[in-house]
């Protein structure tokens, strides 16, 4: 089965992840198309986790539910998350693609709404993701301003 969005197959993406699980002294480079397809895989899984998390959370607990869903998925898909993290800074295409994830996080957590400009929602979501990664998910005044 071919993953047509980025022109890479599931087998190819799985091979990238298998290689990442077994680091070598001479790893094969990961292409931008592969990174975008891996980001799509991550975003699809994250979307499902966020949907489940916010469906069953109490009002006012969205920030913690979203943070928990992201962390659980990062643990479950640690190799995928590791590949994306390792290439985030050196792939402009991946950096651009991450804006969708950031906005999704901000909106699911209630830190941004449909009326929030996309750039602002992406900024808030990026900051929120960094807080999730460092276990500091308190809803800071700066993040709250975007909602």
N, C-alpha and C positions, 0 to 999 in steps of 0.2 A: 504494500500500500504506500502510495506516495503522499508526502505532505506537500501539497501543491502551493501553498502560500509562499514558501521560501525556496521551493524547488529541491528540497531535500527529503529523503525517505526516512521513515521511522527507524529502519535498520541503521542508516547512517548516523542518526541522532543517538541511537542506543550505543553505537560503536564509540562515539565521542564520550558518552558517559562511562562506558566500560573502561576506556583509556584513562579517564580521570580517576577512576577507582583504583587503578594500578599505575601510579605515576612512573614515568621512566626518565632516563637522562636525556632522551631525545624525543619528546612528545610531538606528535603531528600537530600542525597549527589548526586552530579552529577558525573557520571562515565566518564572515559576517552573516552569510545566509544561514549557517548552522546556529549561530548565536541568536538570530532573530527567531528561528524555529524553536529553539530551546526556550526563549523568552515567551513565545506563544504557548508552549506546553506549560510553563510555570503559571502564566496569567490565567490560563483555562482552569488549572487545578485550584489556583487561588480564588478565582471567582466562585467556584463551587463551594469552597470552604467558607468564604465570606457570606455567601447566601445562607448557608446552614447556620453559621454563627449568629448572624443578626436576626434570623427567623426565631431562634430560641432564646434570645437574650432579653433581659428586662430593660425597660426604658431607662435611659441614663447610663447603661453599662456597655454601650456600643464600643467605646474606645478600648476597654479591656477585652471585649469579645473579639474585636478585630485583631488586636495585638496577639491574643492567644491563638487565633486561627493562623495568623502569619507564622508565628513561632513553631506551631505544631507542624505545619506544612514544610517549613524550612528544615525541621528535624527529619520528617518522613522522606523528603526529597533532598537530602543533604548534598549529594553529589551534584545534582542539577543546580542547586542554589550556589554551590561552590564554584562551578564553572562560570555561572553568570557573574558572580561577585568578582572572580579573578579577571574578567574581561570588561567589566563595566567602564573602567576609566580609559581604556584604549580603543573602544569601538564607538564612534559617533553614531552609528546606526542603532546600536543597542541602547545607548544613552537616550536617543530620541524615542525609541520604543518603550522605554521605562516610564515615560510620562503617562502612559495609559494606566500602568500599575499604580503610580503615585496618586493619580486622580481617583482611581477605584478605591484605594485605601482611605483617602480623605473623605470621600462620599459615604462609604460604608460606616465609617466611624462617626459620622455626623459633624465632621470638621469642615466640610464644604457641601454646598448644595447645587442643585441644577442651575441656579442663577449665578453661581460663583464663576468668574472668568476662568477659562481652562488653564492659563498660565499660573494663576493664583492657586487653584486647586492642586495643580501638579507640584507647586512649591511646598504647599502645606503637606501634601502626601509624602513628598521626599523627606521633609523634616520629621514627619510622624514615623516613617519607616526607620529612620536613624534612631529615634527614641525607642522603637520596638527592639531594634538590634541591641541596644545598650540597656535594656530593661528599665527604661525611664519613660513610661507611657502616661504619666500624669498629663492631664489636659492643660497645657501651659497657656497663659493669656495670649501669647503670640499665635498659637495654633487656633485658639478659640475664636479669634477675630475673623477668620475666614469663613466661619459657618453662618 
